[in-house]
Amino acid sequence: MSSHTNSRGNGNIVSYIREFGHQSFDERPFCEVDSLILSQLSYLNYRKCDACATPCSGSLSDIFSKCFGGSYVRHTWNPDGNIALMRCAALSKRFGGVRAAQHVCVVDRAEEEQFSAITFHLSDTLHYIAYRGTDATVIGWKEDFNLSFSKDIPSQHSALRYAEQIARISRGTLILGGHSKGGNLAVYAAMNLPGEVRSRILRVYNHDGPGFPSEVFDSPAYRSISSLIHKTIPQTAIIGLMLEQHESYFVVASNAFTLFQHDPFSWIVRDGSFVYIKDVDNFSKYTNRTLNAWLNELDIDTRKTFVDALYSILEHTDAVTFYDLTTNWRRSLKTIYEAVRDTDPSVRRVISQTIGALIRASAEEMKDLVHEQVLLLKDKMQNEE
């Protein structure tokens, strides 16, 4: 995916910096595009930089000029895009002086947790807490799937503790945000912070992050921050519409195909703002109705058994990231086949039944979608007569 403006004049988060990077946050107020930029920058591997080992000790300009390299973007989903983004941000007036600090990164296979966060200090009194979304680690995806049967997950608790820490050492206003799972973590942390800290929150940005169980939206904690949440999803949203969606959202146009729209570099920016459209497309509606129908057919125990079984099978490959799986895919496939063959028959039955339920749900939703399109076509033809 390109990091440049296309022929129709539509840009992305990189071209946004090229166009407006000469303006400070005083000259051009912080907006949702700035939030997505910082959320994307949270995917970088700041552990390689000593400047981020102590609080408030590394501007993006300094990090880029002194120690930025390929290690920062290794195992990110879009390395070239991230290099271009960091370069533009670091060399701009708008982001160059932003200090990146308090970076934490945890990958705990025993606790089934993948968590990372960093704070971008926009000024002495304005701080953006950026939560990283799911990275390329297998355990990161396992934790995401755990959301389908768990009330909460380890990274949500870590997100809350991290925000409490930043609130203690920073004065002024807080903005919380993240992309993918990071958006979910931002909302979770914000609604569970003590009241005196919640009162300091200016905004909570959820960029295509999954929702929550329905009881969360009915809680006083969620209602106390619901008006602060700004949620954005691409036109073919999948991740951002997982679980219950009682919160409102804005739909952003994307120049990518289906699932690849989850990549923030594909979100279209024009004149300093996202290009918003009325609603998600039919593929998004079909996919999410299918997934919801599928999950509703499965009880909590079945969901857990299915997710645990899939993870156990992948564990046999000794892969830490999905790149490990694809590097020697023939060997990985052989190992996965052997692991499935050796799985307990009762668990194999659950896997088979669960996949069968997904196929049935997909077929039913496809019939409904076709029926809806036929009715729309009939109405259109009648109106044209």
C-alpha positions as CSV (number, residue, x, y, z in Angstrom):
1,M,0.0,0.0,0.0
2,S,1.3,3.4,-1.0
3,S,2.4,6.0,1.6
4,H,1.8,8.8,-0.9
5,T,-1.1,10.8,-2.2
6,N,-2.9,9.1,-5.0
7,S,-3.9,10.5,-8.4
8,R,-7.4,11.5,-7.1
9,G,-5.9,13.8,-4.5
10,N,-6.7,11.4,-1.6
11,G,-3.8,11.0,0.9
12,N,-3.2,9.1,4.1
13,I,-1.6,9.7,7.4
14,V,1.9,10.2,5.8
15,S,0.7,12.8,3.3
16,Y,-1.2,14.5,6.1
17,I,2.1,15.2,7.9
18,R,3.6,16.4,4.7
19,E,0.8,18.9,4.3
20,F,0.2,20.0,7.8
21,G,3.4,19.1,9.6
22,H,4.6,22.7,9.6
23,Q,1.8,23.6,12.0
24,S,2.1,23.1,15.8
25,F,-0.7,21.8,17.9
26,D,-1.3,25.4,19.0
27,E,-1.7,26.5,15.4
28,R,-3.8,23.4,14.4
29,P,-5.6,21.6,17.2
30,F,-5.1,17.9,17.8
31,C,-7.5,15.8,15.8
32,E,-8.5,12.2,15.0
33,V,-5.8,11.9,12.2
34,D,-3.1,12.9,14.7
35,S,-4.5,10.2,17.0
36,L,-4.2,7.5,14.3
37,I,-0.6,8.6,13.6
38,L,0.4,8.3,17.2
39,S,-1.5,5.0,17.5
40,Q,0.5,3.7,14.5
41,L,3.8,4.9,15.9
42,S,3.1,2.9,19.1
43,Y,3.7,-0.3,17.0
44,L,7.4,0.6,16.7
45,N,9.9,-1.3,18.8
46,Y,11.1,1.5,21.1
47,R,13.0,-1.0,23.3
48,K,16.0,-0.5,21.1
49,C,16.2,3.1,22.1
50,D,17.8,4.1,25.4
51,A,16.1,7.5,25.2
52,C,12.8,5.8,26.1
53,A,14.1,4.0,29.2
54,T,13.4,7.0,31.5
55,P,10.4,9.3,31.7
56,C,10.1,12.1,29.3
57,S,13.4,11.6,27.6
58,G,13.2,11.3,23.9
59,S,11.7,13.5,21.2
60,L,10.8,11.8,18.0
61,S,13.4,14.0,16.2
62,D,16.1,12.8,18.6
63,I,15.1,9.2,18.3
64,F,15.0,9.3,14.5
65,S,18.4,11.1,14.2
66,K,20.3,9.1,16.9
67,C,19.0,5.5,16.9
68,F,16.2,4.8,14.5
69,G,16.7,1.8,12.2
70,G,15.3,-1.4,10.8
71,S,14.9,-2.9,14.2
72,Y,12.2,-0.5,15.0
73,V,9.9,-1.8,12.3
74,R,10.9,-5.4,12.3
75,H,7.8,-7.7,12.6
76,T,5.4,-4.8,12.1
77,W,2.6,-5.3,9.5
78,N,3.8,-2.5,7.2
79,P,7.5,-1.8,7.7
80,D,7.9,0.5,4.7
81,G,4.9,2.6,5.7
82,N,6.2,2.8,9.3
83,I,9.6,4.0,8.2
84,A,8.0,6.7,6.0
85,L,5.7,7.7,8.9
86,M,8.4,8.0,11.5
87,R,10.7,9.9,9.1
88,C,7.9,12.5,8.2
89,A,6.8,12.8,11.9
90,A,10.4,13.2,13.2
91,L,11.3,15.9,10.6
92,S,8.1,17.9,11.1
93,K,7.4,20.8,13.4
94,R,4.2,19.2,14.5
95,F,5.6,15.9,15.8
96,G,9.3,16.4,15.9
97,G,9.3,17.8,19.4
98,V,6.8,15.3,20.8
99,R,8.5,13.3,23.5
100,A,8.1,9.5,23.5
101,A,8.6,7.9,26.9
102,Q,7.4,5.3,29.5
103,H,7.5,2.6,26.8
104,V,6.5,-0.9,28.1
105,C,6.2,-4.2,26.2
106,V,5.1,-7.5,27.6
107,V,4.7,-10.8,25.8
108,D,3.8,-13.5,28.4
109,R,2.9,-16.8,27.0
110,A,2.0,-18.3,30.4
111,E,-0.5,-15.5,31.1
112,E,-1.5,-15.3,27.5
113,E,-0.8,-11.6,27.3
114,Q,0.6,-9.3,24.6
115,F,0.6,-5.7,25.8
116,S,2.6,-2.6,24.8
117,A,2.1,1.1,25.4
118,I,4.0,4.3,25.1
119,T,3.1,7.9,26.1
120,F,3.7,10.8,23.7
121,H,4.0,14.0,25.6
122,L,2.7,16.7,23.2
123,S,3.5,19.4,25.7
124,D,4.1,19.7,29.5
125,T,0.3,19.6,30.0
126,L,-1.0,17.4,27.2
127,H,-0.2,13.7,27.1
128,Y,-1.3,11.0,24.6
129,I,-1.3,7.4,26.0
130,A,-1.0,5.1,23.0
131,Y,-1.9,1.5,23.3
132,R,-0.4,-0.9,20.7
133,G,-2.8,-3.2,18.9
134,T,-2.3,-6.8,18.2
135,D,1.2,-7.4,16.8
136,A,2.5,-10.4,14.8
137,T,2.9,-12.7,17.8
138,V,0.8,-15.8,18.0
139,I,0.0,-15.1,21.7
140,G,-1.3,-11.7,20.7
141,W,-3.9,-13.2,18.5
142,K,-4.7,-15.8,21.1
143,E,-5.5,-13.0,23.6
144,D,-7.7,-11.4,21.1
145,F,-9.7,-14.6,20.6
146,N,-10.0,-14.9,24.4
147,L,-12.2,-11.8,24.2
148,S,-14.9,-14.1,22.8
149,F,-15.4,-15.9,26.1
150,S,-13.6,-13.8,28.8
151,K,-15.1,-10.9,30.7
152,D,-11.7,-9.2,30.5
153,I,-8.1,-10.1,29.4
154,P,-4.7,-9.5,31.0
155,S,-3.7,-6.7,28.7
156,Q,-6.8,-4.7,29.7
157,H,-5.7,-4.8,33.4
158,S,-2.2,-3.8,32.2
159,A,-3.7,-0.9,30.3
160,L,-5.4,0.4,33.4
161,R,-2.3,0.1,35.5
162,Y,-0.3,1.9,32.8
163,A,-2.8,4.8,32.6
164,E,-2.8,5.1,36.4
165,Q,1.0,5.3,36.4
166,I,1.1,8.0,33.7
167,A,-1.6,10.0,35.5
168,R,0.6,10.0,38.7
169,I,3.7,11.3,37.0
170,S,2.1,13.8,34.6
171,R,0.2,16.9,35.1
172,G,-2.5,18.3,32.9
173,T,-4.8,16.7,30.3
174,L,-4.8,13.1,29.1
175,I,-5.8,11.6,25.7
176,L,-6.1,7.8,25.4
177,G,-6.0,6.0,22.1
178,G,-5.1,3.0,20.1
179,H,-5.6,1.0,16.9
180,S,-7.2,-2.4,16.8
181,K,-7.0,-4.1,20.2
182,G,-5.3,-0.8,21.3
183,G,-8.5,1.0,20.9
184,N,-10.3,-1.5,23.1
185,L,-7.6,-1.1,25.7
186,A,-7.9,2.7,25.6
187,V,-11.7,2.6,26.3
188,Y,-11.3,-0.1,29.0
189,A,-8.6,1.9,30.8
190,A,-10.5,5.2,30.6
191,M,-13.7,3.8,32.0
192,N,-12.0,2.1,34.9
193,L,-9.7,5.0,36.0
194,P,-10.5,6.7,39.3
195,G,-13.0,9.6,39.0
196,E,-10.3,12.3,39.6
197,V,-8.2,10.9,36.7
198,R,-11.2,10.5,34.4
199,S,-11.9,14.2,34.8
200,R,-8.6,14.9,33.2
201,I,-9.4,12.9,30.0
202,L,-10.0,15.1,27.0
203,R,-10.7,12.3,24.5
204,V,-10.6,8.6,23.9
205,Y,-9.8,7.4,20.4
206,N,-10.7,3.9,19.3
207,H,-9.5,3.2,15.8
208,D,-11.1,0.0,14.5
209,G,-10.9,-1.7,17.9
210,P,-13.3,-4.5,19.0
211,G,-16.2,-3.8,21.3
212,F,-17.2,-5.3,24.6
213,P,-19.7,-7.7,26.1
214,S,-23.1,-6.1,26.3
215,E,-23.1,-5.6,30.1
216,V,-20.1,-3.2,29.8
217,F,-22.1,-0.7,27.9
218,D,-24.8,-0.7,30.6
219,S,-22.3,0.0,33.4
220,P,-22.0,3.4,35.1
221,A,-18.2,3.3,34.4
222,Y,-18.7,3.2,30.6
223,R,-21.5,5.8,30.7
224,S,-19.2,8.2,32.5
225,I,-16.8,8.3,29.5
226,S,-19.0,7.4,26.6
227,S,-19.3,11.0,25.4
228,L,-15.5,11.2,25.2
229,I,-15.1,8.3,22.8
230,H,-14.4,8.9,19.2
231,K,-14.5,5.6,17.3
232,T,-13.5,5.2,13.7
233,I,-13.8,2.1,11.5
234,P,-13.0,1.5,7.8
235,Q,-15.8,0.9,5.2
236,T,-15.1,-2.8,5.3
237,A,-14.8,-3.1,9.0
238,I,-14.3,-6.6,10.6
239,I,-12.2,-6.2,13.7
240,G,-13.9,-2.9,14.8
241,L,-17.4,-4.5,14.7
242,M,-16.5,-7.6,16.7
243,L,-18.5,-8.2,19.9
244,E,-21.3,-5.9,21.0
245,Q,-21.3,-2.4,19.4
246,H,-23.5,0.0,21.5
247,E,-21.1,2.8,20.9
248,S,-21.5,5.1,17.9
249,Y,-18.8,5.2,15.3
250,F,-17.6,7.0,12.2
251,V,-16.9,5.2,8.9
252,V,-13.7,6.1,7.1
253,A,-13.1,5.5,3.3
254,S,-10.2,3.2,2.5
255,N,-8.3,2.4,-0.6
256,A,-7.5,-1.2,0.4
257,F,-9.4,-4.4,-0.2
258,T,-11.6,-6.1,2.5
259,L,-9.5,-7.2,5.5
260,F,-6.5,-5.1,4.4
261,Q,-8.6,-2.0,5.3
262,H,-7.6,-2.6,8.9
263,D,-4.2,-1.1,8.0
264,P,-4.3,2.6,9.0
265,F,-2.1,3.5,6.0
266,S,-5.1,2.7,3.8
267,W,-7.4,5.2,5.5
268,I,-8.1,8.1,3.2
269,V,-7.3,11.6,4.4
270,R,-8.2,14.8,2.5
271,D,-7.9,18.4,3.5
272,G,-6.6,17.5,7.0
273,S,-9.4,15.1,7.9
274,F,-10.6,11.6,7.3
275,V,-12.9,11.1,4.3
276,Y,-16.1,9.9,6.1
277,I,-18.8,7.9,4.4
278,K,-22.4,7.1,5.4
279,D,-22.0,3.4,6.4
280,V,-19.9,0.2,6.1
281,D,-20.3,-1.8,3.0
282,N,-22.3,-5.0,2.4
283,F,-19.3,-7.3,2.8
284,S,-18.7,-5.8,6.3
285,K,-22.3,-6.3,7.2
286,Y,-22.4,-9.8,5.9
287,T,-19.1,-10.8,7.7
288,N,-20.1,-9.4,11.0
289,R,-23.6,-10.8,11.0
290,T,-22.0,-14.2,10.2
291,L,-19.6,-13.9,13.0
292,N,-22.2,-12.8,15.5
293,A,-24.6,-15.5,14.5
294,W,-21.8,-18.0,14.8
295,L,-20.8,-16.9,18.3
296,N,-24.4,-16.8,19.4
297,E,-24.7,-20.5,18.5
298,L,-21.7,-21.4,20.6
299,D,-21.7,-21.5,24.4
300,I,-18.8,-20.0,26.4
301,D,-17.2,-23.4,27.1
302,T,-17.3,-24.4,23.4
303,R,-15.7,-21.1,22.4
304,K,-12.9,-21.6,25.0
305,T,-12.3,-25.2,24.0
306,F,-12.1,-24.2,20.3
307,V,-9.7,-21.2,20.9
308,D,-7.5,-23.2,23.3
309,A,-7.3,-26.1,20.8
310,L,-6.3,-23.9,17.9
311,Y,-3.6,-22.3,20.0
312,S,-2.3,-25.6,21.3
313,I,-2.0,-26.8,17.7
314,L,0.0,-23.7,16.7
315,E,2.2,-24.1,19.7
316,H,3.5,-27.4,18.3
317,T,5.2,-25.4,15.5
318,D,7.3,-23.5,18.2
319,A,6.4,-20.3,16.2
320,V,6.5,-17.1,18.2
321,T,5.2,-14.9,15.4
322,F,3.2,-15.5,12.2
323,Y,6.4,-14.7,10.3
324,D,7.9,-17.8,11.9
325,L,5.0,-19.9,10.6
326,T,5.4,-18.6,7.0
327,T,9.2,-18.7,6.9
328,N,9.0,-22.5,6.6
329,W,5.4,-23.0,5.7
330,R,5.8,-26.6,4.5
331,R,7.3,-27.7,7.8
332,S,4.6,-25.7,9.7
333,L,1.8,-27.3,7.8
334,K,3.2,-30.8,8.4
335,T,3.5,-30.0,12.1
336,I,0.0,-28.6,12.3
337,Y,-1.4,-31.7,10.5
338,E,0.3,-34.0,13.0
339,A,-0.9,-31.9,15.9
340,V,-4.5,-32.1,14.7
341,R,-4.2,-35.8,14.1
342,D,-2.9,-36.4,17.7
343,T,-5.5,-34.1,19.3
344,D,-7.9,-35.8,21.7
345,P,-11.0,-37.0,19.7
346,S,-13.4,-35.1,21.9
347,V,-11.6,-31.9,21.2
348,R,-11.4,-32.7,17.5
349,R,-15.1,-33.1,17.5
350,V,-15.5,-29.6,19.1
351,I,-13.3,-28.1,16.4
352,S,-15.2,-29.9,13.6
353,Q,-18.6,-28.8,15.1
354,T,-17.5,-25.2,15.6
355,I,-16.2,-24.9,12.0
356,G,-19.4,-26.5,10.8
357,A,-21.4,-23.9,12.7
358,L,-19.4,-21.1,11.1
359,I,-20.1,-22.6,7.6
360,R,-23.9,-22.8,8.4
361,A,-24.0,-19.3,9.7
362,S,-22.1,-18.0,6.6
363,A,-24.6,-19.8,4.3
364,E,-27.6,-18.4,6.2
365,E,-26.3,-14.9,6.1
366,M,-25.5,-15.1,2.4
367,K,-29.1,-16.2,1.7
368,D,-30.4,-13.2,3.7
369,L,-27.9,-10.8,1.9
370,V,-28.9,-12.0,-1.5
371,H,-32.6,-11.7,-0.6
372,E,-32.0,-8.1,0.6
373,Q,-30.2,-7.2,-2.6
374,V,-33.1,-8.6,-4.7
375,L,-35.6,-6.6,-2.8
376,L,-33.5,-3.4,-3.3
377,L,-33.2,-4.1,-7.0
378,K,-37.0,-4.6,-7.3
379,D,-37.6,-1.3,-5.5
380,K,-35.2,0.5,-7.7
381,M,-36.8,-0.9,-10.9
382,Q,-40.3,0.1,-9.6
383,N,-39.2,3.6,-8.8
384,E,-37.7,4.0,-12.3
385,E,-40.9,3.0,-14.0
